[in-house]
Amino acid sequence: MGVSQLLEIPKFYSTFERLVSGDARTTFVQQYVRPQPGDRLLDIGCGPADILDTLPPGIDYTGFDPSERYIANAQRRFGQRGRFYCRGIVAGRNEELSDFDLVLACGVLHHLDDSQVIDLFSLGNAVLKSGGRLITIDGCLVPGQSRIASFLLGQDRGQFVRTEAAYLALARKVFGSVTSHVRHDLMRIPYTHLIIEMRP
């Protein structure tokens, strides 16, 4: 069984993430998501919902992911802290997805082609409250990055790792306000992340 297949197992995925990521998730939440008690948060492609370990109490959490295994694991671990749906990305709002203060997509965009990214952004835009934010984090190709980071990005399960400019060009097709942050220091291993914050 290869690493890609092992990562489909929720427990292996969560353990692997903890080993290589260190405090990356905590830093991402504290510095960029900045959730407040009472915020409604939608996590697109939530996987096993490990981010709940770093969210403060009082967050109204909804997560969805196309993997039945990830969602079943999330429900077992965090069933009292949120709502979880097994579904893919469909642009537009529906009954269970509306009026969120925050929408997250963590490590999702680089698994999607351009049209799917636009669908994700369109969904996020449709379900955000006025003043809400969509925040994403993904691996990114940048000039002068570590050779190790470049190699690891080339080996990623996601087939659509992009440059910063390519990610931002897609974001600006949907959102009026787009800001970005490149980080090389979030993980225990050399890696480059791009964090994008979008507002309608």
N, C-alpha and C positions, 0 to 999 in steps of 0.2 A: 504494500500500500504506500503510495507516494505522499509527500507532504500536503499537496493540494487536497487529496482525499481525507487525510487526517484532520485538516482544518475544517472539514464539514462536520466533524464530531464536536458538539458544543464544549465538552469538558476539555478536550485537547486544544481547541481554539482559545478558550479563556486562559488556560495555563500558558500557552505559547505567547499570547498577548502580554500577560503579566511579566514573563521572563524578559522579553525584548523591549517592552515599552517603558518599564520603570514607572516614573511619575508622569508620563506623558498625558494620560487621560485627566489626571487631577489638574495639571497645568492648563490644559485646553479648557476645562470647565471653568476654572477660577479666573483665568485671564481673558477668555474670549466669549464663553457662553454667558457667564455671570448671572446665573438663575437666581431668582428671588422667590421666597415662599409665596405660594399662591399662583405662580406662573403656570400656565398651561403649555406643555412641551410635547411636541410631536417628534419622534425619532424615526426617520425613514431609513429602512435597512438596518434595523436595530440589532440584528443578530441575536445572541443570547441576552441582550440588554445589560451587559456588564457596566455600562455607564451609570446605572442606578446606584452602584457602589460609591460613586463620587458626587452624586447630586444631594443637595440638602433636603431635610424633611420638608414636607408641605408642597412639593412639586406635583402637579396634576399631570401624570405621565401617560402618554400613549405611544406604543411602538408597533411597527409592522415590518415584516420581512417575508420573502417568498419561501424561506426554508421552514418546513414543518418541524424539523428537529430543533432548530434554534428557538422557534416560538414555544414549543412544548417545554424546553428547558427554561426559558424565561418565565413561563407561567408557573412552573414548579418552584423556582427560586424567588420570584418577585410578584407572585400573584396578588398579594395584598397591597402592592405599591403602584400598580398600574394596570392598563388594559393592553392586550396584545392581540394582533391580528396577523393571520397568515395570508398575505396578499402581495401583489406586485404593485408597481407604480402606475397609477392611472391619473392623468391630469384632471384637475377640477376637484371641487369639494363634494362630499357626500355626508350622510347623516352623522357618522361617527368622527369625521374629520372636518372640524371647522373652528374658527376663532382661537387660534393659538398665539401665545406671546412669543414663543420660540419654536423654530423648526430646525432640526439637526439632520445632517447626512454625514456620518463619520466613516471615511474609507469606502465610500460608495461610488463617487463619480468616475473613478478610474476603472470601474467594472462596466460602465455604460458607454454606448456610442453617443455621438452628438445629439441625435434625435431623442434618445432616452434621457440624456441630461436635460434637454429643454423640457421634456415632460416632467421631470422631477422639479425643476425650477418653477414650472407653471403650476404644479400642485402646491408647492410651498407658497407661492405668491397668492394662490386662491384661498388658502386656509389661514393665512396670517391675519391677526387683528391689525388695525391701524397702529403704526408704531412698532410692529413686531419685526423680528429679524430671522433670517435663515442663515445658519452658519455651517460651513462644510470644512472638512479636513481630509486631505489626500496626499499621496506621494506625488512629487513634482520634479520635472527635469529642469535644471537651471545651469547656466554656464559656470564652469569652475567648481562644480560640486565634487565631493569625494568620489574617487573611483569605486570605492566599496559601495557607496550610496547608489551610484549609477548602475552598478552591477545588480544590486538587490532590486532596484526598481525594474530592471529588465527581466528579472526572474519572477516578478509578482504574478499572482493569479489573475489580476486585472489586466486586460489587454489594451487599455486606453489611458495609460499614464501619459499626461500631457505636459507641455510647458506652461509656465504661469500665464503667458499671453493667451494661449489657447483656452485655458479654463476661464479666464476673465472675459474673453470675447463671447463665450456662451452665456455667462452670467448677465452680461450687459444687454443681451437680447430680450431679457425678461425683467430685470430689475433696474430701477433708476439710480440707486446708490449702491456702489460696489467698492469695498476696500479689501486689501489682501495683505497677508503677512507670510513671509518665507521664514521657516525655522529649520535649522540644522542640528538642534540640540535637544530635541524632545525625547529621544530614545537612547537606550544604552549602546546601541550600535550606530554607525554612521548612516544617516538617512536624512532625506530632505522632505519636509512637509510644506504644503501650501494651505493656509487657513483663509477662507473667504467669508466675509460678512456682508450680507445683502439686505437691503430694505427696499420696499416698493417705491 
